[in-house]
Amino acid sequence: MKNIKIWLMLAVIMLSSGCDKDFDAINTNPNLPENVPLTNVLISGISQGVRRTHGASMNMTYAGLWAQHYAKIQYIDEDYYDFRPDAFDAHWQGLYTGPLADLQAILDRAPNPSNMYAAALTMKCYYFSIITDMWGNVPYTEALNLERAVKPKYDTQADIYAGLVADLKTAANMFGQSDALGVGDIIYGGDTGKWKKFANSLRARLLNRAKHKNAAFATELQALLNNPGDLIASNSENARITYPDATVNSNPIYSNKYNDGRNDHAVSKTLVDLMATDPRLPVYAEVNNAGIYVGQPNGTVEPNPFSAVSSIGKAFRDNPAAPSWLMTYAEVLFIIAEAKNDKQAYLDAIAASCAQHGITADSDFLNAAGAQYDTDPLPAVITQKWIALFGDGCEAYSEFRRTGFPSTVVEVPGSIHPGKGVPRRFGYPVSETGNNKANLESAIQAQNIDNTGLFGNKMWWAL
């Protein structure tokens, strides 16, 4: 993105402005000092949230790990489903009090209608969709209300999805006003036409996920897909952010290795086995010390040596500017393929995913993928979608839990919850037991969540 090197400068401006607030004004939102331009708040609302959802913990150590894109090669507790409560606390609090608070602050102050309002509403929906997909019933309607935020009620996924779908339609229809998003737009550099397509595409994601639960969603989805020009329609329109330098402002997967000094993950055996003849494998993974691709089996003892298994590919792990993908053309095509039983869209989706990484999908590879579709369309579509989502662990984890595909993603050996399968959700944060206990307990009971915190009813949208 142009002007992305302003990230650090804008963060300093925001922090210094915030420190000048009148601390007696207890009813003033601290996330929106009055003298900070909204474009500065937008850059914070986008960047800090994406760094969290696509970073080393929420993505690699939990969602992407349990989706089996990755496997742990040391400190492997999470690969046995032994989660650290403080990690889930950090992600919950970090999303609500960080990007969501920033975005709500924009919505409280931006003109309605305006492009700024529409962009903030789109990103608010993006983060709330991830939160409910990871945890289930969560605070939504009262979560960002300063008068009710101490003990907000937990809304059901059905109600949250209905709200998000409606808001995304509002946002998409609002883009095209005269105001500029400014340098804070690190996704599309101010191109509101692309923002409109992102909002519509995100709405298609949610409609597709829950179409079998809500007949109106199925109808709305078909109407939306009948106008593909309103959706992300090429890789040049992908929703993504890149990163300005090799310091803490780098891609969070790179930063985990080079700035934090950690190297706890490899690509999984599940991934490598499914990609044995896939031209994307050299991008996703590195060869091992014997010059071949070997994935680490999830939930097994540490490899000896670590170099015996394949590291995460340099394009993801060793490039400080590597993009974090929020939504892609390939994903839109996979949605079309599933919702319309469209084999050509499925093949085009695979080709688009390859092209996203600078690779041409040859005819032999596509013909083999087409044969898989002919045998059983849904497993073929979702398995290829799961592969294309590499790097976006939250979305891959949600699609696996929705469909059960890829079918080779199974409970790991040595699970501390044997016989229960792959975790169905993130555990609720411990902080809620003190801050919002009654509402938390009602949510747990409504979803039949057991004492592990990870199992109970399937997510509302699961097939």
C-alpha positions in Angstrom: 0.0 0.0 0.0 1.2 3.6 -0.7 2.3 5.6 2.3 2.3 2.6 4.5 5.5 3.8 6.2 3.4 6.3 8.1 2.2 3.5 10.4 4.6 4.2 13.2 4.3 8.0 12.8 0.6 7.8 13.1 0.7 5.6 16.1 3.0 8.1 17.8 0.6 10.9 16.9 -2.3 9.0 18.3 -0.6 8.1 21.5 0.7 11.6 22.1 -2.7 13.1 21.5 -4.3 10.7 23.8 -2.0 11.6 26.6 -3.2 15.2 26.6 -6.8 14.2 27.5 -8.5 15.7 30.5 -8.6 12.8 32.9 -11.6 14.3 34.7 -13.7 13.7 31.6 -14.6 10.2 32.5 -17.4 9.9 30.0 -15.1 10.7 27.0 -14.0 7.8 24.9 -10.2 7.4 25.4 -9.9 5.7 22.0 -10.9 8.9 20.2 -9.1 12.1 21.4 -11.0 14.9 19.7 -8.0 16.3 18.0 -7.0 13.1 16.2 -8.0 12.9 12.6 -10.3 9.9 11.9 -7.9 8.6 9.3 -5.4 8.1 12.1 -7.9 6.2 14.1 -8.7 4.1 11.0 -5.1 3.0 10.6 -5.1 1.8 14.2 -8.5 0.1 13.9 -7.3 -1.9 10.8 -3.6 -2.6 11.6 -3.8 -3.7 15.3 -6.7 -6.1 14.6 -5.2 -7.8 11.6 -1.9 -8.2 13.3 -3.8 -10.0 16.1 -6.1 -12.2 13.9 -3.2 -13.1 11.5 -0.4 -13.3 14.1 1.7 -15.9 15.8 -0.8 -16.7 18.6 -4.4 -16.4 17.4 -3.5 -17.7 14.0 -0.5 -20.0 14.3 -0.8 -21.3 17.9 -4.6 -21.7 18.0 -6.9 -21.3 15.0 -4.4 -22.3 12.3 -2.9 -25.0 14.5 -6.3 -26.6 15.2 -7.2 -26.3 11.5 -3.9 -28.1 11.0 -2.2 -25.7 8.6 0.6 -25.7 11.1 2.0 -28.0 13.7 4.0 -27.2 16.8 7.7 -28.4 16.9 8.4 -27.3 20.4 6.3 -26.2 23.4 3.5 -28.3 21.9 0.9 -28.0 24.6 -1.6 -26.2 22.3 -1.3 -29.0 19.7 -2.7 -31.3 22.4 -5.5 -28.8 22.9 -4.1 -27.6 26.2 -4.7 -23.9 25.8 -3.3 -21.0 27.9 -6.3 -19.1 29.4 -4.3 -15.8 29.3 -3.9 -16.1 25.6 -7.6 -16.2 25.0 -8.1 -13.4 27.5 -5.6 -11.3 25.5 -7.3 -12.0 22.2 -10.8 -11.2 23.5 -9.7 -8.1 25.3 -7.4 -7.0 22.5 -10.1 -7.1 19.9 -12.9 -5.5 22.0 -10.8 -2.7 23.6 -8.5 -2.2 20.6 -9.7 -2.2 17.0 -13.4 -2.5 17.8 -13.2 0.5 20.2 -11.3 2.5 17.6 -13.9 1.6 14.9 -16.8 2.4 17.1 -15.2 5.7 17.9 -15.1 6.5 14.2 -18.8 5.5 13.9 -19.6 7.8 16.8 -18.0 10.8 15.1 -17.9 10.3 11.3 -20.7 11.8 9.1 -23.4 9.3 8.2 -23.3 8.7 5.3 -19.6 8.9 4.5 -16.9 6.7 3.1 -15.2 6.8 6.5 -18.3 5.6 8.2 -18.7 2.8 5.7 -15.1 1.6 6.0 -15.3 1.6 9.8 -18.6 -0.3 9.7 -17.1 -2.9 7.3 -14.1 -3.5 9.5 -16.3 -3.7 12.6 -18.3 -6.4 10.9 -15.0 -8.2 9.9 -13.8 -8.3 13.5 -17.1 -9.2 15.0 -17.5 -12.1 12.5 -14.2 -13.5 13.7 -15.0 -13.1 17.3 -18.4 -14.9 17.0 -16.8 -17.6 14.8 -14.1 -18.3 17.4 -16.2 -18.1 20.6 -19.9 -18.5 19.6 -22.4 -16.4 21.5 -20.6 -13.2 22.5 -21.3 -9.6 23.5 -22.4 -7.7 20.4 -25.3 -5.3 20.6 -24.2 -3.9 24.0 -20.5 -4.6 23.7 -19.4 -1.2 22.5 -22.0 0.8 24.3 -20.1 2.8 27.0 -23.2 2.7 29.3 -23.5 -1.1 29.1 -20.0 -2.3 28.4 -19.3 -3.4 31.9 -21.8 -6.2 31.8 -23.0 -6.6 28.2 -25.3 -9.4 27.3 -24.2 -12.2 25.1 -26.0 -12.3 21.8 -26.7 -15.5 19.9 -24.7 -16.3 16.7 -28.0 -16.2 14.7 -28.7 -12.7 15.9 -25.1 -11.5 15.4 -25.0 -12.9 11.9 -28.3 -11.1 11.0 -26.8 -7.9 12.3 -23.5 -8.2 10.5 -25.2 -9.1 7.2 -27.5 -6.1 7.5 -24.6 -3.7 8.4 -22.4 -5.0 5.5 -25.2 -4.3 3.1 -25.5 -0.8 4.5 -21.8 -0.2 4.3 -21.6 -1.5 0.7 -24.4 0.8 -0.4 -22.9 3.8 1.4 -19.5 3.8 -0.4 -19.1 6.4 -3.1 -19.5 9.6 -1.0 -17.3 12.6 -1.6 -15.0 12.3 1.5 -11.5 10.7 1.3 -10.3 8.0 3.7 -6.8 9.4 3.7 -3.6 7.7 4.5 -5.3 5.5 7.2 -6.7 3.3 4.4 -3.9 0.7 4.4 -6.1 -1.8 2.6 -7.1 -0.1 -0.7 -5.4 3.3 -0.6 -8.6 5.2 -0.7 -10.3 3.2 -3.5 -13.9 3.1 -2.3 -15.0 1.0 -5.3 -12.8 -1.8 -4.0 -14.1 -1.3 -0.4 -17.6 -1.7 -1.7 -16.6 -5.1 -3.3 -14.9 -6.1 0.0 -18.0 -5.4 2.0 -20.2 -7.3 -0.4 -17.7 -10.2 -0.5 -17.6 -10.4 3.3 -21.4 -10.4 3.3 -21.3 -13.4 0.8 -18.9 -15.2 3.2 -21.3 -14.9 6.1 -24.4 -15.7 4.0 -22.7 -18.8 2.6 -21.7 -20.0 6.0 -25.2 -19.8 7.4 -27.3 -20.3 4.3 -28.7 -23.6 5.5 -29.8 -22.0 8.8 -31.7 -19.1 7.4 -33.7 -19.3 4.2 -33.5 -15.6 3.7 -29.7 -15.8 3.7 -29.8 -18.4 0.9 -32.0 -16.2 -1.2 -29.9 -13.1 -0.5 -26.7 -15.0 -1.3 -27.9 -16.1 -4.7 -29.0 -12.5 -5.5 -25.5 -11.3 -4.5 -23.7 -13.9 -6.5 -25.8 -13.2 -9.6 -23.9 -9.9 -9.8 -20.3 -11.0 -9.6 -19.1 -7.5 -10.6 -20.2 -6.3 -7.1 -17.7 -8.7 -5.5 -14.0 -9.0 -5.4 -13.4 -9.9 -9.1 -9.6 -10.2 -9.5 -6.5 -10.6 -7.3 -5.9 -6.9 -7.8 -9.0 -6.3 -5.6 -8.0 -8.7 -2.8 -8.4 -7.2 0.7 -5.0 -7.3 2.3 -2.5 -5.2 4.2 1.3 -5.2 3.8 3.8 -4.0 6.3 6.3 -1.1 6.3 9.6 -2.4 7.7 11.4 -5.3 9.5 10.9 -4.0 13.0 7.8 -4.5 15.1 5.9 -3.1 12.2 6.6 -6.2 10.1 4.3 -9.1 9.2 3.5 -10.7 12.5 4.6 -14.2 11.4 7.9 -12.8 10.3 8.1 -10.7 13.5 7.5 -13.8 15.7 10.6 -15.5 14.3 13.0 -12.5 13.8 11.9 -10.0 16.4 10.6 -12.3 19.1 13.2 -15.0 18.5 10.7 -17.8 18.3 10.5 -20.7 15.9 7.9 -23.0 17.3 5.9 -24.0 14.2 6.3 -26.1 11.0 3.9 -26.9 8.3 1.7 -29.8 9.2 1.7 -33.3 7.8 -2.0 -32.8 7.0 -1.1 -29.9 4.7 1.9 -31.4 3.0 0.1 -34.7 2.3 -2.8 -32.9 0.7 -0.5 -30.7 -1.4 1.9 -33.4 -2.6 1.4 -32.5 -6.2 0.3 -28.9 -5.6 2.4 -26.1 -7.3 1.8 -23.9 -4.2 3.7 -26.2 -1.9 7.1 -24.6 -2.5 5.5 -21.3 -1.5 3.8 -22.6 1.6 6.7 -24.8 2.9 10.5 -25.3 2.7 12.2 -28.6 2.0 13.8 -30.3 5.0 17.4 -31.2 5.6 17.1 -34.1 3.1 15.7 -31.8 0.4 12.1 -33.1 0.5 8.8 -31.8 1.9 7.9 -33.4 5.2 5.1 -32.1 7.4 5.2 -32.4 11.1 2.3 -34.6 12.4 0.1 -32.6 14.8 0.1 -33.7 18.4 3.3 -35.7 18.2 6.7 -35.5 20.0 9.2 -32.9 18.9 11.1 -33.8 15.8 14.8 -34.6 16.1 16.3 -32.5 14.6 13.9 -29.7 13.9 15.3 -29.5 10.4 13.9 -33.0 9.6 10.5 -31.4 8.9 9.5 -28.6 6.6 9.5 -25.0 7.9 6.9 -22.5 6.9 7.7 -21.1 3.5 9.9 -18.1 3.2 7.2 -16.1 1.5 5.2 -16.2 4.8 7.9 -16.6 7.5 11.0 -14.7 6.1 9.5 -11.7 4.3 8.8 -8.7 6.7 6.5 -7.2 4.1 4.5 -10.3 3.4 0.8 -9.5 3.2 -2.0 -10.5 5.6 -5.0 -11.5 3.5 -8.4 -10.5 4.8 -10.4 -11.8 1.8 -9.4 -12.9 -1.7 -10.8 -13.4 -5.2 -10.1 -17.1 -4.7 -12.4 -17.3 -1.7 -15.2 -15.5 -3.6 -14.9 -18.0 -6.4 -15.0 -20.9 -3.9 -18.2 -19.4 -2.4 -19.7 -19.3 -5.9 -18.6 -22.8 -6.6 -20.3 -24.1 -3.5 -23.4 -22.0 -3.6 -24.1 -22.5 -7.3 -22.6 -26.0 -7.8 -20.3 -24.4 -10.3 -17.3 -26.6 -11.3 -15.7 -23.9 -13.4 -15.8 -21.4 -10.5 -14.0 -24.1 -8.5 -11.3 -24.5 -11.1 -11.0 -20.8 -11.5 -10.7 -20.4 -7.7 -7.7 -22.8 -7.6 -6.1 -21.0 -10.5 -6.7 -17.6 -8.7 -5.1 -18.9 -5.5 -2.1 -20.1 -7.4 -1.8 -16.7 -9.2 -2.1 -14.9 -5.9 1.3 -16.4 -5.0 2.8 -15.9 -8.5 2.2 -19.4 -9.7 0.5 -20.7 -12.9 -1.8 -23.7 -12.3 -1.0 -26.2 -15.1 -3.6 -28.3 -16.9 -2.6 -31.6 -15.3 -3.0 -30.1 -11.8 -6.4 -28.6 -12.6 -7.6 -31.7 -14.4 -6.8 -33.8 -11.3 -8.6 -31.2 -9.1 -11.5 -31.4 -11.5 -11.7 -35.2 -11.1 -11.9 -34.7 -7.3 -14.9 -32.4 -7.8 -16.6 -34.9 -10.1 -16.3 -37.5 -7.4 -17.7 -35.4 -4.6 -18.1 -31.6 -5.0 -18.4 -30.3 -1.5 -15.3 -32.0 0.0 -13.3 -31.0 -3.1 -14.4 -27.3 -2.9 -13.8 -27.0 0.9 -10.5 -28.9 0.8 -9.1 -26.6 -1.9 -10.6 -23.6 -0.1 -8.8 -24.7 3.1 -5.5 -24.9 1.1 -6.1 -21.5 -0.4 -6.7 -20.0 3.1 -3.2 -20.8 4.3 -2.1 -17.9 6.5 -5.6 -17.1 7.5 -6.1 -19.6 10.3 -9.3 -18.2 11.7 -11.1 -18.6 8.4 -9.7 -22.1 7.7 -10.7 -23.2 11.2 -14.2 -21.9 10.7 -14.6 -23.7 7.4 -13.4 -26.9 8.8 -15.8 -26.7 11.7 -18.6 -25.8 9.4 -18.2 -28.7 7.0 -15.8 -31.3 8.5 -13.5 -30.9 5.5 -10.7 -31.7 4.9 -11.6 -35.0 6.4 -8.0 -35.7 7.3 -8.1 -32.9 10.0 -8.8 -35.2 13.0 -8.2 -35.3 16.7 -4.5 -35.4 17.4 -2.7 -38.3 19.2 -2.2 -37.4 22.8 -5.2 -35.1 23.0 -5.8 -34.1 26.6 -9.5 -34.5 25.8 -9.4 -37.9 24.1 -12.5 -38.9 22.1 -13.9 -35.4 21.9 -12.4 -34.5 18.5 -11.0 -31.2 17.3 -12.0 -28.3 19.6 -15.2 -26.7 18.5 -14.4 -23.2 19.9 -12.0 -21.0 21.8 -12.4 -21.0 25.5 -14.1 -18.0 27.0 -11.7 -15.6 28.8 -11.3 -16.0 32.5 -11.7 -12.2 32.9 -15.4 -12.6 32.1 -16.0 -14.8 35.2 -15.3 -11.7 37.3 -16.5 -8.9 35.1 -19.6 -10.4 33.5 -20.2 -13.7 35.3 -24.0 -14.0 35.0 -24.1 -13.3 31.3 -21.1 -15.6 30.7 -22.7 -18.5 32.6 -26.0 -18.1 30.6 -24.0 -18.3 27.3 -22.1 -21.4 28.5 -25.4 -23.1 29.4 -27.1 -22.1 26.2 -24.3 -23.7 24.2 -23.8 -26.8 26.5 -20.2 -25.9 26.8 -18.4 -28.4 29.1 -15.8 -27.8 31.7 -13.0 -27.9 29.1 -14.3 -24.7 27.6 -13.6 -26.1 24.1 -16.5 -28.6 23.5 -20.3 -28.5 23.6 -22.8 -27.7 20.9 -21.4 -27.2 17.4 -21.3 -23.6 16.2 -24.8 -22.4 15.1 -23.7 -22.4 11.4 -22.1 -25.9 11.4 -23.6 -28.4 8.9 
